[in-house]
Amino acid sequence: MYNNMQSNRKLSLLRRRLLTLIENPAGKSLLDVFVAPGPSARGTVYTLRRKCSKPSCRCARGKPHTTVVLTASVQGRTRLWTLPPDRVGLAREWTGRYRQFRQARDRWVKWQREILRLIDAMGRSRIQPLP
Ligand SMILES: [Zn+2]
């Protein structure tokens, strides 16, 4: 009887934790990321800064030449593409969307693992020897 009360208390604690976790509004916001419209692209956009060899050039006075590039791994190798100025905004938008999606996916996996852990603990806490 004592064992049964203890088991019921544990089960109700787990049940509360599970419901809190499932009803977490963060889960809904992750879902919003997954169903959001718009294309995405893998990779990172960044600005390369370099100096040329002309001593009279502006780069010698601290204003380096800049090129905006997109880098991404293609079949395990890092590739680099120079972005024309009119594509930079688009590339930032698409790669940002991709990154946001991946981050949301990682959080989703952690969240679901925690839910599964609680479900398994609930399942284990119900197991009792037959009378
Ligand atoms: Zn220069």
Backbone and ligand atoms as CSV (ligand in chain L), in Angstrom:
chain,resi,resn,atom,element,x,y,z
A,1,MET,N,N,0.836,-1.206,0.000
A,1,MET,CA,C,0.000,0.000,0.000
A,1,MET,C,C,0.869,1.253,0.000
A,2,TYR,N,N,1.885,1.263,0.885
A,2,TYR,CA,C,2.795,2.408,0.939
A,2,TYR,C,C,3.473,2.618,-0.420
A,3,ASN,N,N,3.926,1.511,-0.984
A,3,ASN,CA,C,4.580,1.549,-2.291
A,3,ASN,C,C,3.671,2.144,-3.352
A,4,ASN,N,N,2.419,1.779,-3.275
A,4,ASN,CA,C,1.444,2.243,-4.245
A,4,ASN,C,C,1.227,3.751,-4.142
A,5,MET,N,N,1.166,4.267,-2.894
A,5,MET,CA,C,0.994,5.720,-2.694
A,5,MET,C,C,2.201,6.480,-3.237
A,6,GLN,N,N,3.369,5.938,-2.931
A,6,GLN,CA,C,4.605,6.567,-3.398
A,6,GLN,C,C,4.637,6.593,-4.929
A,7,SER,N,N,4.226,5.494,-5.505
A,7,SER,CA,C,4.208,5.374,-6.963
A,7,SER,C,C,3.199,6.348,-7.573
A,8,ASN,N,N,2.045,6.507,-6.933
A,8,ASN,CA,C,1.041,7.453,-7.439
A,8,ASN,C,C,1.530,8.886,-7.345
A,9,ARG,N,N,2.229,9.202,-6.240
A,9,ARG,CA,C,2.762,10.560,-6.076
A,9,ARG,C,C,3.794,10.856,-7.168
A,10,LYS,N,N,4.643,9.888,-7.407
A,10,LYS,CA,C,5.674,10.058,-8.429
A,10,LYS,C,C,5.028,10.219,-9.807
A,11,LEU,N,N,4.008,9.402,-10.053
A,11,LEU,CA,C,3.329,9.447,-11.345
A,11,LEU,C,C,2.661,10.800,-11.563
A,12,SER,N,N,2.049,11.344,-10.519
A,12,SER,CA,C,1.356,12.624,-10.699
A,12,SER,C,C,2.364,13.763,-10.888
A,13,LEU,N,N,3.525,13.658,-10.259
A,13,LEU,CA,C,4.596,14.643,-10.469
A,13,LEU,C,C,5.094,14.590,-11.916
A,14,LEU,N,N,5.316,13.376,-12.388
A,14,LEU,CA,C,5.778,13.200,-13.772
A,14,LEU,C,C,4.729,13.693,-14.759
A,15,ARG,N,N,3.458,13.416,-14.451
A,15,ARG,CA,C,2.357,13.832,-15.325
A,15,ARG,C,C,2.319,15.356,-15.431
A,16,ARG,N,N,2.461,16.025,-14.277
A,16,ARG,CA,C,2.474,17.501,-14.284
A,16,ARG,C,C,3.643,18.040,-15.100
A,17,ARG,N,N,4.814,17.444,-14.886
A,17,ARG,CA,C,6.006,17.894,-15.624
A,17,ARG,C,C,5.832,17.688,-17.131
A,18,LEU,N,N,5.246,16.553,-17.483
A,18,LEU,CA,C,5.036,16.238,-18.901
A,18,LEU,C,C,4.069,17.242,-19.534
A,19,LEU,N,N,2.961,17.533,-18.841
A,19,LEU,CA,C,1.973,18.473,-19.387
A,19,LEU,C,C,2.567,19.871,-19.524
A,20,THR,N,N,3.355,20.268,-18.523
A,20,THR,CA,C,4.014,21.582,-18.587
A,20,THR,C,C,4.929,21.656,-19.797
A,21,LEU,N,N,5.672,20.588,-19.988
A,21,LEU,CA,C,6.630,20.551,-21.102
A,21,LEU,C,C,5.914,20.562,-22.453
A,22,ILE,N,N,4.865,19.750,-22.578
A,22,ILE,CA,C,4.127,19.661,-23.848
A,22,ILE,C,C,3.435,20.988,-24.166
A,23,GLU,N,N,2.945,21.655,-23.117
A,23,GLU,CA,C,2.213,22.906,-23.347
A,23,GLU,C,C,3.124,24.133,-23.401
A,24,ASN,N,N,4.425,23.908,-23.326
A,24,ASN,CA,C,5.393,25.002,-23.400
A,24,ASN,C,C,5.211,25.786,-24.709
A,25,PRO,N,N,4.953,27.089,-24.615
A,25,PRO,CA,C,4.741,27.872,-25.842
A,25,PRO,C,C,5.977,27.928,-26.746
A,26,ALA,N,N,7.136,27.597,-26.206
A,26,ALA,CA,C,8.348,27.565,-27.041
A,26,ALA,C,C,8.200,26.534,-28.152
A,27,GLY,N,N,7.488,25.451,-27.861
A,27,GLY,CA,C,7.265,24.418,-28.871
A,27,GLY,C,C,6.488,24.955,-30.050
A,28,LYS,N,N,5.485,25.755,-29.771
A,28,LYS,CA,C,4.678,26.368,-30.832
A,28,LYS,C,C,5.526,27.313,-31.683
A,29,SER,N,N,6.425,28.058,-31.036
A,29,SER,CA,C,7.247,29.001,-31.793
A,29,SER,C,C,8.255,28.262,-32.682
A,30,LEU,N,N,8.671,27.072,-32.248
A,30,LEU,CA,C,9.548,26.259,-33.101
A,30,LEU,C,C,8.779,25.798,-34.331
A,31,LEU,N,N,7.554,25.388,-34.103
A,31,LEU,CA,C,6.694,24.952,-35.204
A,31,LEU,C,C,6.520,26.074,-36.225
A,32,ASP,N,N,6.386,27.304,-35.716
A,32,ASP,CA,C,6.256,28.462,-36.609
A,32,ASP,C,C,7.466,28.593,-37.534
A,33,VAL,N,N,8.647,28.278,-37.009
A,33,VAL,CA,C,9.865,28.355,-37.827
A,33,VAL,C,C,9.818,27.294,-38.933
A,34,PHE,N,N,9.357,26.083,-38.581
A,34,PHE,CA,C,9.352,24.986,-39.569
A,34,PHE,C,C,8.381,25.250,-40.720
A,35,VAL,N,N,7.260,25.860,-40.410
A,35,VAL,CA,C,6.240,26.048,-41.458
A,35,VAL,C,C,6.346,27.413,-42.141
A,36,ALA,N,N,7.292,28.238,-41.700
A,36,ALA,CA,C,7.437,29.568,-42.304
A,36,ALA,C,C,7.774,29.439,-43.789
A,37,PRO,N,N,7.181,30.298,-44.620
A,37,PRO,CA,C,7.480,30.219,-46.048
A,37,PRO,C,C,8.838,30.839,-46.372
A,38,GLY,N,N,9.285,30.644,-47.583
A,38,GLY,CA,C,10.513,31.301,-48.040
A,38,GLY,C,C,11.654,30.327,-48.206
A,39,PRO,N,N,12.459,30.515,-49.247
A,39,PRO,CA,C,13.590,29.623,-49.510
A,39,PRO,C,C,14.730,29.855,-48.531
A,40,SER,N,N,15.586,28.870,-48.422
A,40,SER,CA,C,16.768,29.007,-47.570
A,40,SER,C,C,17.982,28.474,-48.320
A,41,ALA,N,N,19.146,28.823,-47.813
A,41,ALA,CA,C,20.389,28.345,-48.435
A,41,ALA,C,C,21.395,28.022,-47.347
A,42,ARG,N,N,22.134,26.927,-47.558
A,42,ARG,CA,C,23.186,26.574,-46.612
A,42,ARG,C,C,24.352,27.522,-46.808
A,43,GLY,N,N,25.117,27.745,-45.765
A,43,GLY,CA,C,26.325,28.541,-45.918
A,43,GLY,C,C,26.336,29.784,-45.050
A,44,THR,N,N,27.458,30.488,-45.106
A,44,THR,CA,C,27.669,31.689,-44.310
A,44,THR,C,C,28.116,32.816,-45.232
A,45,VAL,N,N,27.535,33.991,-45.010
A,45,VAL,CA,C,27.923,35.169,-45.778
A,45,VAL,C,C,28.870,35.999,-44.918
A,46,TYR,N,N,30.019,36.334,-45.444
A,46,TYR,CA,C,30.861,37.260,-44.694
A,46,TYR,C,C,31.728,38.097,-45.627
A,47,THR,N,N,32.347,39.123,-45.043
A,47,THR,CA,C,33.115,40.089,-45.826
A,47,THR,C,C,34.605,39.815,-45.676
A,48,LEU,N,N,35.254,39.612,-46.810
A,48,LEU,CA,C,36.721,39.471,-46.811
A,48,LEU,C,C,37.331,40.862,-46.926
A,49,ARG,N,N,38.350,41.144,-46.120
A,49,ARG,CA,C,39.055,42.424,-46.180
A,49,ARG,C,C,40.512,42.151,-46.477
A,50,ARG,N,N,41.049,42.864,-47.455
A,50,ARG,CA,C,42.452,42.606,-47.795
A,50,ARG,C,C,43.141,43.889,-48.289
A,51,LYS,N,N,44.464,43.816,-48.276
A,51,LYS,CA,C,45.291,44.924,-48.779
A,51,LYS,C,C,45.918,44.486,-50.091
A,52,CYS,N,N,46.034,45.422,-51.032
A,52,CYS,CA,C,46.790,45.130,-52.252
A,52,CYS,C,C,48.243,45.593,-52.026
A,53,SER,N,N,49.023,45.596,-53.064
A,53,SER,CA,C,50.444,45.902,-52.861
A,53,SER,C,C,50.811,47.362,-53.153
A,54,LYS,N,N,49.848,48.158,-53.634
A,54,LYS,CA,C,50.167,49.558,-53.964
A,54,LYS,C,C,50.296,50.394,-52.701
A,55,PRO,N,N,51.450,50.987,-52.501
A,55,PRO,CA,C,51.655,51.770,-51.272
A,55,PRO,C,C,50.774,53.023,-51.204
A,56,SER,N,N,50.349,53.536,-52.371
A,56,SER,CA,C,49.553,54.763,-52.368
A,56,SER,C,C,48.054,54.482,-52.265
A,57,CYS,N,N,47.679,53.215,-52.238
A,57,CYS,CA,C,46.246,52.842,-52.243
A,57,CYS,C,C,45.593,53.160,-50.897
A,58,ARG,N,N,44.285,53.364,-50.933
A,58,ARG,CA,C,43.526,53.649,-49.709
A,58,ARG,C,C,43.635,52.512,-48.674
A,59,CYS,N,N,43.875,51.274,-49.204
A,59,CYS,CA,C,43.972,50.134,-48.274
A,59,CYS,C,C,45.213,50.244,-47.389
A,60,ALA,N,N,46.233,50.930,-47.891
A,60,ALA,CA,C,47.437,51.141,-47.084
A,60,ALA,C,C,47.174,52.135,-45.949
A,61,ARG,N,N,46.095,52.921,-46.103
A,61,ARG,CA,C,45.737,53.897,-45.055
A,61,ARG,C,C,44.561,53.399,-44.210
A,62,GLY,N,N,44.423,52.077,-44.154
A,62,GLY,CA,C,43.432,51.487,-43.238
A,62,GLY,C,C,42.047,51.289,-43.814
A,63,LYS,N,N,41.889,51.475,-45.146
A,63,LYS,CA,C,40.580,51.206,-45.753
A,63,LYS,C,C,40.720,50.024,-46.710
A,64,PRO,N,N,40.599,48.816,-46.181
A,64,PRO,CA,C,40.879,47.627,-46.997
A,64,PRO,C,C,39.853,47.421,-48.119
A,65,HIS,N,N,40.262,46.677,-49.124
A,65,HIS,CA,C,39.340,46.249,-50.182
A,65,HIS,C,C,38.431,45.175,-49.591
A,66,THR,N,N,37.175,45.217,-49.961
A,66,THR,CA,C,36.251,44.241,-49.389
A,66,THR,C,C,35.544,43.454,-50.493
A,67,THR,N,N,35.321,42.207,-50.209
A,67,THR,CA,C,34.548,41.334,-51.082
A,67,THR,C,C,33.605,40.529,-50.191
A,68,VAL,N,N,32.328,40.509,-50.540
A,68,VAL,CA,C,31.396,39.698,-49.768
A,68,VAL,C,C,31.307,38.325,-50.421
A,69,VAL,N,N,31.478,37.311,-49.599
A,69,VAL,CA,C,31.486,35.937,-50.119
A,69,VAL,C,C,30.474,35.064,-49.375
A,70,LEU,N,N,30.107,34.007,-50.057
A,70,LEU,CA,C,29.291,32.959,-49.439
A,70,LEU,C,C,30.171,31.723,-49.359
A,71,THR,N,N,30.267,31.122,-48.179
A,71,THR,CA,C,30.992,29.855,-48.071
A,71,THR,C,C,30.018,28.787,-47.632
A,72,ALA,N,N,30.219,27.611,-48.158
A,72,ALA,CA,C,29.394,26.474,-47.765
A,72,ALA,C,C,30.181,25.198,-48.004
A,73,SER,N,N,29.829,24.187,-47.235
A,73,SER,CA,C,30.468,22.897,-47.408
A,73,SER,C,C,29.703,22.118,-48.489
A,74,VAL,N,N,30.440,21.689,-49.498
A,74,VAL,CA,C,29.831,20.884,-50.559
A,74,VAL,C,C,30.588,19.563,-50.607
A,75,GLN,N,N,29.885,18.503,-50.304
A,75,GLN,CA,C,30.481,17.156,-50.241
A,75,GLN,C,C,31.755,17.148,-49.389
A,76,GLY,N,N,31.656,17.787,-48.222
A,76,GLY,CA,C,32.751,17.761,-47.264
A,76,GLY,C,C,33.862,18.772,-47.522
A,77,ARG,N,N,33.755,19.539,-48.611
A,77,ARG,CA,C,34.785,20.548,-48.893
A,77,ARG,C,C,34.178,21.942,-48.829
A,78,THR,N,N,34.931,22.872,-48.243
A,78,THR,CA,C,34.443,24.243,-48.139
A,78,THR,C,C,34.624,24.954,-49.466
A,79,ARG,N,N,33.515,25.438,-50.014
A,79,ARG,CA,C,33.546,26.195,-51.263
A,79,ARG,C,C,33.277,27.660,-50.945
A,80,LEU,N,N,33.744,28.535,-51.829
A,80,LEU,CA,C,33.599,29.969,-51.609
A,80,LEU,C,C,33.151,30.631,-52.911
A,81,TRP,N,N,32.105,31.435,-52.826
A,81,TRP,CA,C,31.614,32.154,-53.996
A,81,TRP,C,C,31.599,33.644,-53.684
A,82,THR,N,N,32.073,34.440,-54.626
A,82,THR,CA,C,31.989,35.895,-54.488
A,82,THR,C,C,30.568,36.322,-54.811
A,83,LEU,N,N,30.020,37.184,-53.964
A,83,LEU,CA,C,28.642,37.638,-54.178
A,83,LEU,C,C,28.632,39.023,-54.816
A,84,PRO,N,N,27.930,39.175,-55.932
A,84,PRO,CA,C,27.747,40.522,-56.477
A,84,PRO,C,C,26.946,41.346,-55.477
A,85,PRO,N,N,27.197,42.647,-55.395
A,85,PRO,CA,C,26.524,43.476,-54.381
A,85,PRO,C,C,25.002,43.322,-54.363
A,86,ASP,N,N,24.397,43.115,-55.529
A,86,ASP,CA,C,22.930,43.021,-55.555
A,86,ASP,C,C,22.397,41.677,-55.066
A,87,ARG,N,N,23.293,40.744,-54.734
A,87,ARG,CA,C,22.842,39.441,-54.222
A,87,ARG,C,C,23.114,39.273,-52.734
A,88,VAL,N,N,23.836,40.231,-52.143
A,88,VAL,CA,C,24.265,40.084,-50.742
A,88,VAL,C,C,23.062,40.006,-49.790
A,89,GLY,N,N,22.104,40.908,-49.983
A,89,GLY,CA,C,20.926,40.929,-49.112
A,89,GLY,C,C,20.160,39.621,-49.162
A,90,LEU,N,N,19.973,39.129,-50.382
A,90,LEU,CA,C,19.255,37.875,-50.580
A,90,LEU,C,C,20.001,36.706,-49.918
A,91,ALA,N,N,21.326,36.674,-50.129
A,91,ALA,CA,C,22.141,35.600,-49.563
A,91,ALA,C,C,22.084,35.618,-48.030
A,92,ARG,N,N,22.116,36.806,-47.436
A,92,ARG,CA,C,22.021,36.916,-45.967
A,92,ARG,C,C,20.665,36.409,-45.492
A,93,GLU,N,N,19.625,36.806,-46.220
A,93,GLU,CA,C,18.267,36.405,-45.840
A,93,GLU,C,C,18.112,34.876,-45.908
A,94,TRP,N,N,18.532,34.294,-47.005
A,94,TRP,CA,C,18.347,32.855,-47.190
A,94,TRP,C,C,19.198,32.025,-46.223
A,95,THR,N,N,20.464,32.416,-46.031
A,95,THR,CA,C,21.317,31.661,-45.113
A,95,THR,C,C,20.852,31.855,-43.670
A,96,GLY,N,N,20.333,33.049,-43.375
A,96,GLY,CA,C,19.782,33.295,-42.037
A,96,GLY,C,C,18.595,32.397,-41.758
A,97,ARG,N,N,17.758,32.223,-42.768
A,97,ARG,CA,C,16.583,31.365,-42.632
A,97,ARG,C,C,17.003,29.909,-42.408
A,98,TYR,N,N,18.035,29.505,-43.133
A,98,TYR,CA,C,18.530,28.131,-42.979
A,98,TYR,C,C,19.051,27.902,-41.561
A,99,ARG,N,N,19.847,28.877,-41.064
A,99,ARG,CA,C,20.429,28.772,-39.721
A,99,ARG,C,C,19.326,28.734,-38.659
A,100,GLN,N,N,18.334,29.580,-38.838
A,100,GLN,CA,C,17.213,29.622,-37.886
A,100,GLN,C,C,16.475,28.276,-37.864
A,101,PHE,N,N,16.297,27.695,-39.042
A,101,PHE,CA,C,15.625,26.401,-39.151
A,101,PHE,C,C,16.418,25.321,-38.408
A,102,ARG,N,N,17.734,25.298,-38.626
A,102,ARG,CA,C,18.575,24.278,-37.982
A,102,ARG,C,C,18.578,24.431,-36.458
A,103,GLN,N,N,18.646,25.688,-36.006
A,103,GLN,CA,C,18.637,25.933,-34.558
A,103,GLN,C,C,17.305,25.495,-33.951
A,104,ALA,N,N,16.217,25.803,-34.658
A,104,ALA,CA,C,14.900,25.396,-34.175
A,104,ALA,C,C,14.795,23.870,-34.138
A,105,ARG,N,N,15.364,23.232,-35.151
A,105,ARG,CA,C,15.344,21.769,-35.195
A,105,ARG,C,C,16.106,21.176,-33.997
A,106,ASP,N,N,17.276,21.742,-33.689
A,106,ASP,CA,C,18.056,21.265,-32.538
A,106,ASP,C,C,17.262,21.403,-31.243
A,107,ARG,N,N,16.604,22.558,-31.084
A,107,ARG,CA,C,15.808,22.766,-29.868
A,107,ARG,C,C,14.624,21.805,-29.827
A,108,TRP,N,N,14.047,21.558,-31.000
A,108,TRP,CA,C,12.916,20.628,-31.097
A,108,TRP,C,C,13.351,19.226,-30.637
A,109,VAL,N,N,14.497,18.774,-31.093
A,109,VAL,CA,C,15.003,17.439,-30.744
A,109,VAL,C,C,15.220,17.340,-29.230
A,110,LYS,N,N,15.826,18.376,-28.627
A,110,LYS,CA,C,16.057,18.372,-27.170
A,110,LYS,C,C,14.735,18.313,-26.410
A,111,TRP,N,N,13.794,19.118,-26.883
A,111,TRP,CA,C,12.466,19.183,-26.251
A,111,TRP,C,C,11.782,17.826,-26.322
A,112,GLN,N,N,11.788,17.206,-27.508
A,112,GLN,CA,C,11.124,15.917,-27.693
A,112,GLN,C,C,11.829,14.805,-26.906
A,113,ARG,N,N,13.150,14.898,-26.795
A,113,ARG,CA,C,13.894,13.905,-25.999
A,113,ARG,C,C,13.479,13.975,-24.540
A,114,GLU,N,N,13.303,15.221,-24.047
A,114,GLU,CA,C,12.900,15.401,-22.653
A,114,GLU,C,C,11.484,14.850,-22.445
A,115,ILE,N,N,10.603,15.091,-23.401
A,115,ILE,CA,C,9.244,14.552,-23.323
A,115,ILE,C,C,9.287,13.018,-23.297
A,116,LEU,N,N,10.092,12.449,-24.178
A,116,LEU,CA,C,10.208,10.993,-24.242
A,116,LEU,C,C,10.785,10.423,-22.941
A,117,ARG,N,N,11.758,11.162,-22.361
A,117,ARG,CA,C,12.363,10.723,-21.097
A,117,ARG,C,C,11.290,10.661,-20.006
A,118,LEU,N,N,10.420,11.670,-19.956
A,118,LEU,CA,C,9.360,11.696,-18.954
A,118,LEU,C,C,8.333,10.593,-19.205
A,119,ILE,N,N,7.984,10.372,-20.458
A,119,ILE,CA,C,7.029,9.318,-20.797
A,119,ILE,C,C,7.584,7.958,-20.370
A,120,ASP,N,N,8.864,7.738,-20.636
A,120,ASP,CA,C,9.491,6.474,-20.242
A,120,ASP,C,C,9.519,6.328,-18.719
A,121,ALA,N,N,9.814,7.430,-18.016
A,121,ALA,CA,C,9.832,7.380,-16.545
A,121,ALA,C,C,8.433,7.077,-16.017
A,122,MET,N,N,7.400,7.654,-16.662
A,122,MET,CA,C,6.026,7.364,-16.254
A,122,MET,C,C,5.711,5.879,-16.464
A,123,GLY,N,N,6.133,5.396,-17.608
A,123,GLY,CA,C,5.895,3.966,-17.920
A,123,GLY,C,C,6.551,3.060,-16.880
A,124,ARG,N,N,7.803,3.405,-16.525
A,124,ARG,CA,C,8.536,2.580,-15.539
A,124,ARG,C,C,7.890,2.673,-14.163
A,125,SER,N,N,7.423,3.880,-13.806
A,125,SER,CA,C,6.885,4.063,-12.443
A,125,SER,C,C,5.544,3.334,-12.258
A,126,ARG,N,N,4.897,2.960,-13.347
A,126,ARG,CA,C,3.629,2.221,-13.238
A,126,ARG,C,C,3.838,0.713,-13.022
A,127,ILE,N,N,5.008,0.258,-13.373
A,127,ILE,CA,C,5.234,-1.197,-13.330
A,127,ILE,C,C,5.244,-1.669,-11.877
A,128,GLN,N,N,4.396,-2.640,-11.602
A,128,GLN,CA,C,4.299,-3.209,-10.261
A,128,GLN,C,C,4.137,-4.714,-10.365
A,129,PRO,N,N,4.561,-5.393,-9.306
A,129,PRO,CA,C,4.348,-6.852,-9.339
A,129,PRO,C,C,2.859,-7.166,-9.223
A,130,LEU,N,N,2.431,-8.158,-9.938
A,130,LEU,CA,C,1.016,-8.583,-9.848
A,130,LEU,C,C,0.716,-9.053,-8.429
A,131,PRO,N,N,-0.427,-8.679,-7.890
A,131,PRO,CA,C,-0.764,-9.128,-6.522
A,131,PRO,C,C,-1.035,-10.633,-6.488
L,1,ZN,ZN,ZN,44.657,48.549,-52.270
